[in-house]
Structure formats: structure tokens, C-alpha cells
Amino acid sequence: MRRLTDQEGQKLQQIVRRGSTSTVRYRRAMMLLASAGGNRVPVIAKLVQADEDTVRDVIHRFNEIGLACLDPRWAGGRPRLLSPDDEDFVVQTATTRPTKLGQPFTRWSIRKLAAYLRKVHGHVIRIGREALRCLLARRGISFQRTKTWKESPDPERDAKLDRIEEVLERFADRVFAFDEFGPLGIRPTAGAGWAPAGHPERHPATYHRTHGVRYFHGCYSVGDDRLWGVNRRKKGAVNTLAALRSIRAARPDGAPIYVILDNLSAHKGDKIRRWAKKNRVELCFTPTYASWANPIEAHFGPLRQFTIANSNHRNHSVQTRALHAYLRWRNTNTRHPDIIAAQRRERARVRSEKGIRWGGRPLPSQPERSDEPMRSRPERAAEHRTDESLAHTA
């Protein structure tokens, strides 16, 4: 074998000493290192329990391409019939709507795509259905549902998001959020729960729904991590004003407070604006089609999961009592793992399609650590207060 360079010798020594690699790389590194140490082929073959011809092939391959010989590129079977350009053409065709290619359907099936590729003028590709399916899977192309999306047309989008972020950073103990949750109907609602295998809990079907609907008007204190609200028959400026007054009553010291809410017309009437100005309440509206920026949205997920899903309330009075019972439990157990996990799932759901964090900021290039999931500012603030109280007690 030719003389090793310093880098090659250090790399081979590292592989042999650590052994934390594939068996093939480890054995081949041992062959090369033993040959570099002056050992003959028969001795090396006994050392690694391999055939002498195999040792010679590895040594000759190292003399040709260097350390790349540690990763053999074995291949067998029938030669490939499709070139990389052919595969790129298949992927491009599969991800193009058939109507743009003159076909009378809106999506490809494997059979239709294979038939179309066999008769493309100037680029005929003969491929079977199973080979086509494997090719698409190998290139990361899967059969997915079409989704819709909306971009905020609000000309003040960035300014509104910046203001929401500013008040959350600077005045977290005086920030509140308000929104409606609903409509809430009286009907058996599907959910999930523990049950014997094959015998899930069953709810009766409903044919006549005569109870109407209700809307939960929810208020959330970011600093205290407290959620409260009441059910109303409908949305409206009167009910919104009543909710804002309950928020103002939560801070009776008269200091200015900030309320984050969406752009529903019932939230920004003249009467509400006059009342807010008189009572030192700043209304921080989220941009159009960006209600995900409201902190209360993440807390509606657990509310839906633990009180609405898997329920069969008889009337709205029973449903309201169930909601309030959960709110009392939730405000007593704000750091319960189930609540935190449900909030995290809901937060991921409302922001997943955007792939962005608060205020439209792009995600960092490095991934989050799996053992430290991303938490909201209220969660971090609550944890900080808990740590301070424990330290004070100690």
C-alpha cells in the first residue's frame, strides 16, 4: 500500500480505536492500518477474518481513490434504465397539474401518470407502476391533500404585530386577551378516551337540534395565566363591552391595561372605543387573517379538548356548568402537564401553516432541542414566578 498521509493515518486510527461505525468501515480501516504497519496480506486476512483477495482489492482501491474506499458502493441486479434527467422529468411531471399538460383530470393517479409518461412526445419514459411509486417515494413526493391559505392584506400588519409583541415584552402583567369561542351546540361530540379494545364509548345520534347555539366570551390574563368567561347567545358590541369591563375590573388600580383582540366589527365600535379611552384601556387589534397572534387562541385548544370533545350535554345550562368547572380547575392547576401539552399542540396548529413565530419573525436556522419544547411567554413567566416563590420559601 502507498504511504499514508497524516490526515489519512489519523482518520484510520480514529475509526479503529472508537469502533463506533459500520462493520464494513471498521474492517476496511483495520485492513489499511495493518497494511500501513507493514503486515502482509495473509496476516491481515487472518486478523479481520476475510479472504486474501478481499484484502488485496481494498488495498488497490485505496491506492486509487483514497479513504473513499471505506464506503463501498455495491450494486447488483439489472442496470438502471432511467438517467437522473429522466427521474427529474418524472418528478416534474408528477408535481404538475394534469390540466396544464392538456389532460382532462385534476390529479394524477399512478396508472394515469405511467400511461402519460409512455406517450410524451420527445421524452418517452417506460416505467412500471410499482417502480414509479418507489421513484416518487425516494424523491420525497407523496400523495397529499390540497390546502388553502390566506395572506393578511392588512396594510398595518407589521405595525400591529410589533405593538402586540412590545406590550407582551414590556407590560406582561397588564396585558389581557379577549375572543369568542364557538358556536357551541347541543349535540354529542366525538372525542377519545380509554376503553376496552373494540368497545369504544358510544354516543346517540341527534336528528333535531332545537337548543340553538352559544358563544363563550373568553378573557385571559397573560401575567396571571388566568382564563375566565361566560356563555352568550350571540356576539355583539354589548357582550364585548361587558367582557372588557370584567377585564378592567381585574386591575382595579386604574393603571393602563392592554387588551389584544381580533378585528370583529363587534370589537371596535364607537361606544367601545370611547369607553376604552375613558378607562385607560388600549385595544391592540390583530391584523386581518392573523388571529393566531392573539394569546388566548392557544388556550381554547384545551377548552375544546377537555370540555367539548367526547361530551353529550343535555342543554346549555349543563354545558355552561361544565365549562366553568373546567375553568376553576384550570386556573388552580395552571402548570398541569396536560394543559401545557394541549396548549402547545394548539399553538402549533394555529401557526403550523405559516412556519413562523410571534410577530412574523422567521424561525431560527438551528432546530429546537427535543427535551426543551418551545414555551410561550406566559408559561415562562409563570415558571419564573414559581421558581422565585420556591427560592423565597427556602
N, C-alpha and C positions, 0 to 999 in steps of 0.2 A: 504494500500500500504506500501511496505517496506520503510525504511528511505532512503532519497536521500543522495548521496554523494555531496560534494561541487561542483565538476565539473558538475554533473547532474543538480543540482539546478541552477547553473549559466547559463547552456545551455537552460534550460526550461524558465528561466526568460528572457533571451535574445530573444528567439523566440516570447514569448508573448508580450514583450514590443515593439519590432520592427514590428512584423506582416508582414515583407517582405518575405513571404514564401508561400507555397501552403496552401490552406484552410484546407486540411486534417491534415497537420503537426501542423498548428496553433490550430485547435480544440483539437487535441490529447494532445498537450502541455498544453493547458488550463485545460483539464481533470486531467492530472497528477499533475500539480501545485496546483489545487484546492484540490485534494485528499491529497497531502502532507501537505496542510494547515489545515487539519482536517475536511473538508467538507464531508458530507455523500453523498452517490450515488444519491438519489433523488434530492438533491440540485444541484449537478454537472450536472445532466441531464437537469434540467431547465436552468442552466447557459449557456450551449452550445447547447440547443435545440436538444438533442439527446435522444435516447432510453436508459433506465437504463441498459439493458443488454449490449448495446454497451459500456457504460462506464465501466461496470464490465470486459468485455472482454479486453479492453485496459489496465486496471489496472493489470489484471492477466498476460497479455502478457508482460507488463513492468517488472513485478516480475521475469519473465522467461529470457528475452533477453535484458532488459535494454532499452536504448534510441533507439535501432533499431526498436522498435515498432512504432515509429513515421512515418515510411515509410512502410505501409502495402504492402505486395506482394499478391495482389488479383489475382486470376486466375480462369478461368472458361472454360467451353466447354470441348471438347474431350481431353483426356490426350495426351501428346506428344508421337509420335511413334518413333521419331529419337533421339538417345542419342547424347551428344556432340561429341563423337567419330565418329558417323555416319555423323554428319554435317561436321566435319573436313575432312572426306573421300570424301564427295561430293564436297567440295571446292577444295581439292587437285586434284580430277579428272577433274573438270571444268577448272582448270588452267593448265592442262597438254595437250600438243598437242595430238590429237587423233591418229596420226601416231605412236607415241611412245607406244600406248596401242593396236596396231595391228588393228586399224580401217582405212578404205580406204578413209578418208577425212581429210582435213587440219584444220577444225574448228568445234566446237560443235554448234548445234542448241539446243534449249530447248527440242524439241521432241527427237532428237538423244541421248542427254545426259540422259534423263529419261529412254529411252529404254535400253541404255547401263548399267545403274545402276541396272536395274531389272534382269540382267543376268550375273553380275560379279561373277565369281567363288569364293566362300568363303566369300563374303561380299555382299549379295543381299540386295538392298535398294529399297523399293517400295514407290515411291513418284510421285504425280501428277505434271503436267507441271506448273500450277499456284503456287503450294506450292514450287516447285523447283525455280521458278523465284523469289518468295518472300524470300526464304532462301539465294539465291545468293545476292540479294539486301541488305539484312540485314547484310551480312558478308562483304559488300563493294566490291563485284565482279560485274563489269559491262561489257557490250559489247563494246570494244574499237577497234579502227583502229591500225594496226601494223605500227610501225615507224622504221626508220633506224637511225643509229647513227655512228659517227666516233670519234675515239680517235686519238689525234695527235701523229704520230710516230716520231716527231722531237726530236732528242737526246738533243737539246739545248732548249727545250720548256720552262723550268723553268727559264733559264738564260735570254731568250728573254723577257718573261713576266716581270721578275724582272727589266730589263732595261727599259721597257716601263713604268712601274709604277714609277721607280725612276725619269725619266725625267718629268713625269707628276706632280710629287710632288715637285720637286726642281726647274724646269725651265718651269713652265706652260706658261709663257708669250713668250717663244721661241720655243714652240712645235707646229708642224703642222701635219696634216694628209692628205694622198692622196689615192684615189682609183677611179676605174671606176664604173660607174652606167649604166647598160643596159643589153642587147641590147634594144634600143628604136626604135620600128617600127611605121609605119604609119597605124594605124587601130583604129577603135572605141574601146575604153577600158571601161569595165564595172566599175561601181562605185556606189555611193549612193548619194542621195540628197533629198531635201524636194519637195514633190509633192502631189497632191490630192490623197486620198486613192483609190487604184485600178487603178490609171492612172500614172504610173511612166514614166519618160523621156525615150524615145526610141532612139537608135542609129541604123543606117543602117548596114547591114552585108557587109563584104568585101569578094570578091572572087579572086581578082587579086591584089597582093601586089608587086608593081614594084618599090617602093621607096628605097628599101634596109633598112639598119639599121644604127643607130648612137650610139656612146658611150659617155656618159657625163663624162669628166675627172674632178673630183671634188677635190678642195683643201679646207681645213678647218683650221682656226687658232684657236687653243684651248684657248689662252689667250684672244683674242678679240671676240671670239664666232662669227666669220665671215666666211661665206661659199661663194665660188665663183668657177667658172669652165667654160668649153667650150665643145661643142659637136664636136666629131671627127668621121671620117668614120670607123676607126678601132683602136684597141690597138696596141701599138708598142713603141719601145725604143725612137724614135724621139718625139712622143707625150708626153711620160713620162718626157723626159728631158725638154721639153717646159713647162710642168706644174711645175717641180721643179725650173726652172728659175723664174717663176712667184711667187713661194713661197719665193725664195731668195730675190726677189725684194720687197716683203712685209716687209723685215727687211734689209734696205739698209745700216745699220750702220756697217755691217761687222762682227757683233758678231756671235758666233757659234749658229746654229739652229739645231733642231732635227725634222726629218720627219718620221712619222710612216706610213708604207705601208706593203702590203702583199707580198707573195713570187712569184708573177707572174714573169715569165722569162724576160718580158719586163721592169721590175723594177730594175734589178740588173746586167745589162751588164757592160762590162769593161769600156765603154765610160762614163756611168753614174757614176760608182764608181770613176773614175778619176776626173770627174767634181765635184763630191761631196767633195772629198778630197781637191781639189784646192780651193773651195769656202766655206770651213768650214761648211759643211752640213753633219751631222751624219744620216745615214739611219738606222732606227730601224725597222727591219723586224718582223712581227708577226710570230708565229710558224705555221707549216703546219696544215691545217684544223682548224685554230684558228683565222680566220679573224675577229671574233667578238671582238677581243681585239683592233681593230682599232677604235678610237673615231668617225671617220666620218660615220661609219655604222649606228649609231642611227639617223643621220641627213638625210640619204637617205630615211628613212621612211616617214617623212613629204613631202619630194620632190615627192615621188611616190603618196602619198595620195592626195595632193593638186594640182598637175600639170598633172600627167599621168592618174590617175583614173578618170573616168567619163568625158573623153575627146574624141574629134573627130577632130584631127588636119588634115588640108588638105595636108601639106607637112612638110618636116623637117625644113624649114625656119620658119614657123609659130610655130612649136613645140619648136624650139630654143628660139624664142622671148618670148614664154610663160614661159619657164624655167628661162630666165634671168629676166623677170618681177617679177616672184615669188622670185628670189634671192634678188632683190633690196628691195622688201617688207620685206622679212625675215630678212635681215641684219639691216633694220630700226626698226623692231619690234622683237628683239631677245627674249624679255621676254613675248611675247604674249602667253596667256594660251593655245591656240590651238597648237602652236608649241611645247610647253613644254610637253603637253599631248601626242602628236604624237611621240615625241622623246622617252618619257617614254615607250609607247607601243612597239616601235621598239626595244628599248634596252631590254625590257622584252622578246620580241620574239626571238632575236638572242641569248639570254642567258638562255632561259627557260629550254631547254632540259638538260643543264649542271647543273642548280641549283647552280651556283657559281657566285661569284663576280669577281672583277678585279684581274687578275693575278692568277686565280685558287684557290683563298682563299675560304674556306668554309663559308657558311652563318652563322651568329651568331645564337645561340640557341634561343634567345628571338625574337619574331616577331617584324617587324617594326610597328610604330604607324600608324594607318589608316589615321589620319589627317595630317601626315607629311610624304608624299611619298618620297622614295629614289631618290636623285638627283645626277647627275653626277658632277664631279669636275668643268667642265666649267660652269655649271649652278650655283654652289655655289660661284665660283669666280666672275661671273657676278653680282650675287646678292650682294656680299660683296662690289664690286666696286660701285654699285648703292647706297648702304647704306652709304658708305663713302662720295659720292658726295652730297647726301642729307644732311648729317651732316655738310659738309663744307658750303653748301648754307645757312643752318640755322645759 
